[in-house]
Amino acid sequence: MPDVTNPAIQIALQLQPQHADYATLRDRVREAEDLGTDIVFNWDHFYPLYGDPDGKHYECWTMLGAWAEQTSRIEIGALVSCNSYRNPDLLADMARTVDNISDGRLILGIGSGWFERDYTEYGYEFGTAGQRLDVLAEALPRIEERLGKLNPPPRRKLPVLIGGGGERKTLRMVARHANIWHSFSDAETLTRKLAVLRKHCADIGRDPAEIEVSVGTGASGEPAEVAGPLLEAGATLFTVGVGNEGHDLGQLKSWLAWRDSQ
């Protein structure tokens, strides 16, 4: 886990598990590691989020187990795992197992869920956004408790990444449970939400500097232009999403070059 009290700039790849044969995804993970990427994420859905809605797609945690064996340096995780799809004690056990397989390189990304088709097709109750957030708030302490009971334990204290930007519920959970907070905010929005997060941290006596700030880079734009305002606002982890046919890593290479120039 990075030292978030003195964070370095990190570049992550979200290798979206859609519109490709698995051999392509396996090759891109290997390539990303060879390029010097810090983290490779997938996502936790059952159908593509864009392009052909019935196109090729793969399951999140099975894939993370394969990546844990395939790689040796990069951190891996889901951006993010949907809390609704698995019993929280089971999710803790899965995360602990993948962390051991990877020799301590898993990031436990988690969120409340939002993609309604996943729920309806697989028979999960969708409910409301507020209800899903309440269930996540109940699940996080259970996950932490189960991680403390498992034998063998995780190889390290698992860093928890929480995705989402809700100021009343999500950011309160981030303050209490997260090591990394991920959002897709622009710099102005990020600045405002970080002020809210600092208030939630103050309410429970936590140093907000302990929480690394992660953002998505968007689909276009030169890294220096996109990253500058976000870096000034407080972000240090930048995630490039790739999910089209072929899963070209050209944008990732540009972001890695920018990181190395800092």
Disulfide bonds with the S-S distance in Angstrom:
none
